[in-house]
Amino acid sequence: ECYMAALNIRPNFPQSLNNLAVVLTSQGKAGEALALLQAAITASPGYAEAHNNLGVLQRDVGAISDALSSYERALSLAPDSRNAGAGLAGVLSVGSRERVRGH
């Protein structure tokens, strides 16, 4: 409710868009969360946390190559981001396991 109230006041406020997207992701509402994360990134392209959270969502729905790109973008914007670094390591690990299974 708080994020919705904030968005009623400032509809393109990236932090509120991002935070509401995190809540929706945890509720399994990937489509709604995706739209909010894309809006957050459009409003603030340099917002590393939104790129990171986009990577989380993409990983969760199995879009590993998209998640890789999002984590890389997050790390290019915030090289010290532990969340993005861990996310990137995770998707690289998933990608490695998928390549092994494919052979």
Contacts in CASP RR format, 6 or more apart in sequence:
PFRMAT RR
TARGET T0000
AUTHOR 0000-0000-0000
METHOD contacts of the structure
MODEL  1
ECYMAALNIRPNFPQSLNNLAVVLTSQGKAGEALALLQAAITASPGYAEA
HNNLGVLQRDVGAISDALSSYERALSLAPDSRNAGAGLAGVLSVGSRERV
RGH
3 16 0 8 1.000
3 19 0 8 1.000
3 20 0 8 1.000
3 23 0 8 1.000
4 20 0 8 1.000
6 13 0 8 1.000
6 16 0 8 1.000
7 13 0 8 1.000
7 16 0 8 1.000
7 17 0 8 1.000
7 20 0 8 1.000
10 16 0 8 1.000
12 39 0 8 1.000
12 43 0 8 1.000
13 43 0 8 1.000
14 40 0 8 1.000
14 41 0 8 1.000
14 43 0 8 1.000
14 44 0 8 1.000
14 47 0 8 1.000
14 50 0 8 1.000
15 40 0 8 1.000
15 47 0 8 1.000
17 36 0 8 1.000
17 37 0 8 1.000
17 39 0 8 1.000
17 40 0 8 1.000
17 43 0 8 1.000
17 50 0 8 1.000
18 36 0 8 1.000
18 37 0 8 1.000
18 40 0 8 1.000
18 47 0 8 1.000
18 49 0 8 1.000
18 50 0 8 1.000
18 53 0 8 1.000
20 36 0 8 1.000
21 32 0 8 1.000
21 33 0 8 1.000
21 34 0 8 1.000
21 36 0 8 1.000
21 37 0 8 1.000
21 40 0 8 1.000
21 50 0 8 1.000
21 53 0 8 1.000
21 57 0 8 1.000
22 33 0 8 1.000
22 53 0 8 1.000
24 30 0 8 1.000
24 31 0 8 1.000
24 32 0 8 1.000
24 33 0 8 1.000
24 36 0 8 1.000
25 33 0 8 1.000
25 53 0 8 1.000
25 56 0 8 1.000
25 57 0 8 1.000
25 60 0 8 1.000
30 57 0 8 1.000
30 60 0 8 1.000
30 61 0 8 1.000
33 57 0 8 1.000
34 54 0 8 1.000
34 57 0 8 1.000
37 50 0 8 1.000
37 53 0 8 1.000
37 54 0 8 1.000
37 57 0 8 1.000
38 54 0 8 1.000
40 47 0 8 1.000
40 50 0 8 1.000
41 47 0 8 1.000
41 50 0 8 1.000
41 51 0 8 1.000
41 54 0 8 1.000
44 50 0 8 1.000
46 77 0 8 1.000
47 77 0 8 1.000
48 73 0 8 1.000
48 74 0 8 1.000
48 75 0 8 1.000
48 77 0 8 1.000
48 78 0 8 1.000
48 81 0 8 1.000
48 84 0 8 1.000
49 74 0 8 1.000
49 78 0 8 1.000
49 81 0 8 1.000
49 83 0 8 1.000
51 70 0 8 1.000
51 71 0 8 1.000
51 73 0 8 1.000
51 74 0 8 1.000
51 77 0 8 1.000
51 84 0 8 1.000
52 70 0 8 1.000
52 71 0 8 1.000
52 74 0 8 1.000
52 81 0 8 1.000
52 83 0 8 1.000
52 84 0 8 1.000
52 87 0 8 1.000
54 70 0 8 1.000
55 66 0 8 1.000
55 67 0 8 1.000
55 70 0 8 1.000
55 71 0 8 1.000
55 74 0 8 1.000
55 87 0 8 1.000
55 91 0 8 1.000
56 67 0 8 1.000
56 87 0 8 1.000
58 64 0 8 1.000
58 66 0 8 1.000
58 67 0 8 1.000
58 70 0 8 1.000
59 67 0 8 1.000
59 87 0 8 1.000
59 90 0 8 1.000
59 91 0 8 1.000
59 94 0 8 1.000
64 91 0 8 1.000
64 94 0 8 1.000
64 95 0 8 1.000
64 98 0 8 1.000
67 87 0 8 1.000
67 91 0 8 1.000
68 88 0 8 1.000
68 91 0 8 1.000
68 92 0 8 1.000
71 84 0 8 1.000
71 85 0 8 1.000
71 87 0 8 1.000
71 88 0 8 1.000
71 91 0 8 1.000
72 88 0 8 1.000
74 81 0 8 1.000
74 83 0 8 1.000
74 84 0 8 1.000
75 81 0 8 1.000
75 84 0 8 1.000
75 85 0 8 1.000
75 88 0 8 1.000
78 84 0 8 1.000
END
